[in-house]
Structure formats: structure tokens, C-alpha cells
Amino acid sequence: MSVKALLMQVVGFGGYALLVILLAGQAFYWHETRRFFYLGGRKLSLTISVSTFVATWMSAASLIGYTAWLYSDGYQAFTASVNGWLLGLVFLPFTVSKLRKSRALSLPEWLEENFEDSRLRKVSALALLVAYSLYIVIQFRVFGSIVSNMLGTPPIISSILIYLFVIYTTFGGLASVAKSDALNLAIIVLGITVGAIFVIKQVGSPMKIHGIIAENHPHLLETLDKRGAIFTFSMMLGWGFGVASNPQYAIRIMSAHRPKSAFSMLWISALIIGWIYACTTLIGLGGKVLSSSAASDQAGSLYHLISTALPPQIYTLLMIAILAAAVSTANSQLLLATCSFCYDLFPSWSAHEEGDIIREDRFLLINRIGIGLIATFCLILSQLPLPGILDLGQYSWAVVSICFFLPMYLPAKKKKEGLFIAISAALVLHTILVYVFQIRPEQALLPSLLVEGALWSLLSRRSRT
């Protein structure tokens, strides 16, 4: 790497860090309540709601995992992942009314409130804590890998940088996270768009990219995995159910200023998300035309791809966009993991009125200590040998789906009983299928949901007879 290119990357990274610090710092307030800390007081504007929804959606797994998968396996990556993610987005408008009616501050509390069983709150909060800790590890690993490639620093030093960014932006609660997400989304859209435009300019057009791949890499045009349509579509459904029941999107719906703002947020976000996926698809396929180099890991593979196919100023911008995606996802999930730990697993810590300023401040201090502890645990875990980022993501989303998908989307007015046992059994079954029978998490999700639904229906019928 030339000195000029290295200097450009250092300046770009430093500029991003400074902007994050300045924006997030503006969202710190002296007088806070748990409702403001977790939900922004349910007063987020449409612009901020869209920014934090899309920035949180565009995780490192979405950008790096998908683009690297597309680079290696072609159109089947689009079929299995993007189609599934967008399918999940179609479900979300059906949750707006029921979520907005609730005064709950978290989805585990919403379960307890709607199904009148405190055990549901505990088991779902524990599942979320595990799932989101794994997903935070993904962001730490990706950020560390990219910054190490960019600046030549050891991975642990690079991971500590995102650790500090994430803790700082999360300390201010959802208001701080959302403000930093406005910056992160702008950088993500700019970086991905500029990268796609340059790739098209170099190759000629999207159709020319398709033609060259058809000639030189025809296997990349296959839309289904070689293991068959069932494998591909079960993966697609697994991703879709994960999106549809993901609490980080439910919290954005709950925190919007009005129900109309929540609906508007979803359809505007769909347009922006679609644009970003179109651009990343062009980068992945166009990169295959421009470069054939790859590394052993997904983050390194993408870095080598764009560093050899794009000029320094373009790949610097693209790398910073991916760093922004890692930060925007990690701080959102760290806030939710902390809420699960401090608010849902130990509700006695917040067993006081929000108007009790002294005890409320003490509770929020406990939350900030929890943020530091969970982030530190994830930083340590990120340095250990673990499965690939998409594998970790698939397991996390499957656990989330088991806890929330059926309760959120099935009419359950007459099914108040049996849900705790059904969810617990499905979580145990899914763990056995994944770790004993070595079935992929998204494939194991479908039979787990079927067992959960059948058991819930059976137990609820017995309770009425």
C-alpha cells in the first residue's frame, strides 16, 4: 500500500470517528427516564426513525457476508438472503397497531403483558441477551478485520476502537444511537452508491456484467443452492422470519412519534434498503469481473476484492461505509441486550415510578454499567476462533424467531396458555438439531417453529377444556 493511500485511509477513519463523537455527544441529556433511554420517549421524528431503522438493518453481515457470498456463489446468494430479508420486511406493517397500543418498553415485556406470564419475559430476555451478544461479536470481528487491513494495526487494537465507539454511542440510550445512525446511514448510502457507480463505469453496464459472468463463470448464474430448492427456500424463510420478529425493528416501530410515522418509516426504509442491496449486488458481481483475488475469511475476502478492483479513494469510502454499518448495528443491539439484562431479567431493579428521579438515575447508571460489561464480554469473545459471520447471524436470528415470530403474527386472543412451554421446547429442539445433528440454524428453525405452534395450540386447548 502506498503512503498516499494509507494517509487517505487514516484521514477518512479519523474524520468518521470525530463525527460520531460529536453527533452522539449531542444526544446526552441530564434528565432521563427509562422510557427515554430505551425508546427515545417515543418521539423520534420520521427522518431519524428511517435513519436508525435502515442503519441498524445494514449490519456488517448484510454488507460483507452477502457481498462475499455473492462473489463466491453468485445469484443463489441473492435468492437465499436478500429475498428472505425483504420478505421479512413485508410482515412488519402488521405489527404496528399491536406494538403501538402497548406501553411496554421491550419485546420481552410485551410478551409478558399480552400473554400474562412473567416466565415469557425471562426466557425471551435471556434468549435475546445470548443472540444479540453473538451478533455484537460479529460487528467487532468485522470492524477489527477491516481496520487491521486498512491501517495495519493488530486486530485486537482495531476491535478496541469499535468497542469504544459502541460504548460511547450507546451510553446516551436510543436518542444517541439514533443520532449517530443518521450519520452512519448517510455514509453507508454514499459509499455503496459510489462503489457501484465506479464498478459499472469500469465494466460498462449491469447487463455487461451479467454477460461476462455468463461467459466466464456460468455457475454463478444458478439461483438455487446445489443442495436443492428446499435448502435454498428454507434458508430464505429462516432469514425472513428473523427479520419479521427482530426486536430491534420492533423497537423502531414503538419509538416512532406517531403510528403514521411508523408506517411511513417502513415503506421509505424499504426503498432505501432495496437501493443498497442493488448497489452491493453490482459491487459483488462486478468485482468478480474486475478481480479474482480472495482471502480465507469473508471480511478479508471483501477487502482484497475492492482494494484490487477499486482506486484508493473509492475503497476507502466503501470501507468506512462498512465500518459505519458495524457501529450502527452493534450499538443498537448492545442497547437491547442491556435492556434484556437490566430491565427484563431483573425487573426488581426498576420497580419504582419513573418520577422517582434519584432511583431512576440509579437504574440508568446500572444500565450503563451493564453496557460496559456486555461490550467487554463481546470484545473478549470476538478474539476467539468462531464460525463465520453469516453462521453466527443465522443462529442469532433463529433464536429471535422462536421467541417472537408466532406470538407477534398469530391471532392469540384465545391462546393465553402454553406459550412458555412451547417456546422453551422449541429452543431446546433447535439447539439439538443444530449442535447434535449438525443442521444449519435456518433449516432447523422451520421444524422448531412447527413444533412450537403445534405444542402451543395443544396446550391452549387443554387449558380451555
N, C-alpha and C positions, 0 to 999 in steps of 0.2 A: 504494500500500500504506500502511495506517495505521501510526502509530508503535507502537501496541499489537501489531499483527500482526508487525511487524519485530522487536520486542523478544522476542516469543514464539519466533520462529524462531532468534534469536541464542542465547537461553537453551537451547532444545532442542538445537541443534547443539553448544553448549558442553558441555552435560551428556553428550551422547553421546561427545564427544571425551575427556572426563575418564574416563568409564567404560572406554573402550577402552584408555587408557593404564594405568589401574590393573589391569585384568584381564590384559592381555598382559604387564605387568611381573612378575606373579606366576609366570610360566612360564619365566623366565630361570634357568638353573642354572649353577653353577660347573664341574661336571664333566660334560661331554657327550661323546658319541661320534657318529659319522656315523649310526649306526642310530637313535639317539635323535633326532638333528636332523632326519632325513628321515622317520622312521616313528614317532616318539614311543616308541621302544623296543618297538613292537608291543604296547603295554599300554593303549591307550585304552579307557576304560570304555564301556559301551553308551550311556549318556546323552551323553557327549562325542562318541562316534562318530556318533550320529544328528544331533547339533547341527552338527558340522562337515560331514557329508555334505549335509544339506539347505541349510545356509547357503551352501556352495560351489556347490550346484546353482542356487540362486536368484541368478543374476547380474543385472546391470543390463539385459543383453539380454533375459533372461527376463521381467523385470518391465516395463521401459519399452518395449522393442521389441515384445513381444507385446501389451501393453495398447494402445499407439498403433496397432498393426496392426489389432487388433480394433475399435478406434474408427473406423478408416477403411474397413475391408473386411468387418467382421462375422464370421460364423461360419466363413468359409473360413480365417481365421487360426487358429482352434481346430483345424480338421481338419488343416492342414498342419504346425502346430508342436506343440501340446500332445499330440496323438495320437502324433506321432513321438517326442517326448521320453519319454513313458510307455512306448512300445513298447521303447525302448532300455533302460529300467529293468527290463523283463521278462527281458532277456538276462542281466543282471548276476549273478543267483544261480548261473548255470552256470560262472562264473569263480572262485567262492570256493575250491573244492578245489585247482585247479591253481595259483592265486596263493598260497594259504596254504602249499603244500608247498615253495615256493621260498624261498631265503634272499636273493634279490635285493633291492636297496634301491630299484630303479627299474624301470619297464617296459622301457626300452631294455636294461638289464642282464638282465632276464627273457628278452627275445628272444635275446640272445647265449647265455644259459645253456641255453635249450631247443632252439635250432636250431644251436648250435655254430658260430657265425660271428660274429666280432668286428665285421665290417663292418655287420651289422644294428644293433648298438648305436650306431655312429657316425651312420648315416643317419637312424635314428629319433630320436636325440637332437637332431640338427640340425633335423629337421622339427618336433619339439616346441618347440625354442627359438624358431623363427620363429612357429609357430602361437600359442604362449602369449604371446609378446611382443605380437602383434596383439590378442589378447584382453585383455591388460592395458591396452592403449591404449584399448579400449572403455570400461573401467571409469573410467579417468582422464578421458575425454571426458565421460561421463555425470555423474560426480561434479562436474566443473568447471562443466558447464552448469547443473546443479540448484542448486549453492551460489551461483552467479552470479545466478540468478533469485531465490533466497531472500534473499540478503544484499546484492545489488547490487554485488558485488566483480567485478573483471576476471576472465575465465575462467582466465588463467594463474595468478593468485593462488589461485583455487579449486582448480585442478589440483595446485598445490604442496601443498595441505593433504592431499589423499588420498595424494600421493607420500610425505609424511612419515608418515602413518598406516600405510601399507602397509609401508614400510621398517621401522618400529618393530615392528610385529606379526610380521614375517617373520624378524627377527633372532634370535628365540628358537626358530626351527625349527617343526616341526609341533605341538609342545606349546603354543607361544604362539599359533599360528594357530588351533588347536582351541579354546583357552580363549576367545579373542576371538569365535570363531564361536558359542559358547553365548549370548553377549550379542547378537550380530547376529541370530541366528535368533529369539530372543525378541522383538526389536524388529520384525523383518520380519513375524512372525505377528500381533503386536499391531496394527501399523499397517495391514496389509492387511485384517485382520478388521474393525477399527473403521471403516475406509473403506467396506467392502462393506455393513456394517450401516447406516451412515448413508445410503448410496445407496438401499438397499431401503426405509428409513424414509421417504425423501423421495418415492420413486416409488410405492411400495405393496407390490410383491411381484415376484419374478423373472418370473412369468407376465405381470404387467402390463408389465414392461419389454419382454418379447417382443412383447406385443400392440401397444404404442406403436411399436416399431421396425417391425413388420409393416405398420402403417398409414402411417408417415411415411418410413421408409427400407427399403422391401421388398428392395432389392438386398443389404442386409446379412444377409439370411436364407439366401443361397446358400452352400452348404457347400463348393463346388468353385471353384477359380480360373477366371476367364473363359477362360483358355488351355486348360482341359480337365482331365479326371480324371488323365491321365498326368502332367501338370505337377504337380498337387497331390500325388499319391501318391509321385512321385519326390522331391519336397521332403520329405514326411513320412518316407520311408525314409532320406533323407540325414541328417535330424536324429536319427532313431532309431539309425542305425549310429554316429553321432558320440557319442551318449550311451553306447552299449554298449561302445565301445572307448576311452573317455576315461580317460587315466591318473589324473586327479585323483580319480575314483571308485575306480579300481583301488587306489590308494594307501590310501584309506579302508578298503577290504577287507583289505589287507595289514597295516594298523596296528591293527586291532581286537584286543582282548585274546585272544579265542578264536574258532574257526570259528563256533560257535553265535552269538556276539555279532555276527559279520559278517552271518549270515543274518537275525538279528533286526533289525539295523540297516537292512537293505534293505526289509523289509516295513513296519516302523514309519515309515521315511522316505517310503515310497510314500503312506501315509495323510496325512502332513503336507503333502507336495508336492501331492497331489490337492486338499486343502483350500485351499492357497494359490492354485492355479490357478482353483478355483471362485470364490474371492473376487475375483481380478483380472479374471475374466471378467465378473462382476457390475459391477465398477467401470468397465470399458471400455464395456460396453453401456449401463449406467445413466448413465454420463457423457454418452453420445450423446443420451440423452433429456433430461438436465438442461442440457447446454451444447453449442453447435455451434462454439465458437471453436477454432482450431488454429494452430500455428506451423509454420514451414517444416521444422524438424528434429524428430526423434522425441522427444528429451528435452524440448525446448521445448513441443512439442505436448501432452505429458502434463502438464507443469507448468501450462500455461494451462487445460487441461481441468479439473484438480482444484482449481486456485485459483479458478476461476469457479463450480464446482459445489459445492464444499465450504467450510464455515466455516474460519477461520484455524487453530484448534486441531487440526482433523481433517487438513487438508492438510499442516500442519507435521509431524504424526506420520507421515503417509504418505511425505513427502519424506525424513524421517530413516530410515524403513524402506528406501527405495531406496538411500540413501547406505550403509546397513549392508550391503545386498546387493553394492554395488560393492566395498566394502572386503573383504568375506569372500571374494569370488571372486578379486580381484586378489592378495591375499597368498598364497592357495593356489597360484595359477598362477605367481607370482613364485618361490615356493619350488621348484616343479617345473622351471621354466626354469633356475634356478640349479643344480639337481641335474644337469640335462642338460648344462649347460656345464662345471661343475667336476668332476663325477663320471664322466659318460659320455663326453664328448668328449675329456677329458684324464684317463684313468684312472691315469696315472702319478703324478698329484698325490696320489692316495690309496693308492699302492702300499706300504702298511705295515700292520702289525697294529693293530687298534683299541686294544690295550693299550698302545701307544706314546703316552703322554699328550702329550708335547711335540709330536710330529709330527701327532698328531690335532688338537690345539688350533690348530696352524698351518694345517692343512687347513680347519678350520671358520672360521678367520679369512679364508682365501681365499674361502670361500663367502659370507661377509658382505660382503666387498668386491665379489664378483660380484652380490649382491643390489642393492647401491647402484648399480653400473654399469648393470645391466639396467633397473632402475627409472628411472634418469636418461635412458637412451635412449628408453624408452617415454614418459616425460614430454615430451621434445622432439618425438617423433613425434605425440603426441596434439594438438599445437598446429598441425599441418599439415592442409591440406584432404584429407580421406579419404572413402571411401564410407560409407554408413550403417552403424549398429552391427550390424544383422542381417546385412548383406552381409559384413562383416569376420568375424562369428561363423561364418557358413556356410563361408567359406573355411578358417578355422582348424579347424573340426570335420571338414571333408572331408579335410584333410591327416592329422589324427589317425586317421581311419578307415582310410585307405590303409595306414598303418604297422602298425596293431594289430588291425583287425577280423578278418581271415581267420586270422592266427596264433592269436588268442585263442579262436576258435569252431570252426574246422575241426579234425577229428581229423588230427593231423600226425605220428604216430609213424613213418610210412614216408616222410615228406616233409621230410627234413632239408636237402636240397639245393635250390638255385634260388630261395630266398625273397628274397635280397638283390637279385638281378637283377629279379625280379618286382615288388618294391616300388619300386625305382628307376624302372623303366619306367612303372609306374602313376603315380608322382609327376610324371614328365615329361609323360605323356599328359594328366593332369588340368590341369597348368599350360597346356598348349597349348590344350585345349578352353576353358578359362576366359578366357585373355588373347588368344588369336588368333581363336577362333571365337565369343567373347562368350557362351558358355553359362554359365548360373548354376552356382555351385560345387556345389550339391546335385544338380543334374541331371547334371553332369559326373562326379560321384562314382560313379554306378552303372556306366557303361561302363568306368571306370577300375578298379573292383573286379573286373568280369568279365574284363578283360584280365589283371589281376594273378593271379586264380585260375587262368585257363587257362594262363598262362605258367609259373606255379609248378608246376602239375601236369605240364606237358610236360617241364620241366627236371628235375624229380624222377624222372620215369620214365626219362629218358635216363641219369641217373646210376646207376640200378639195373641197366641193361642192359649 
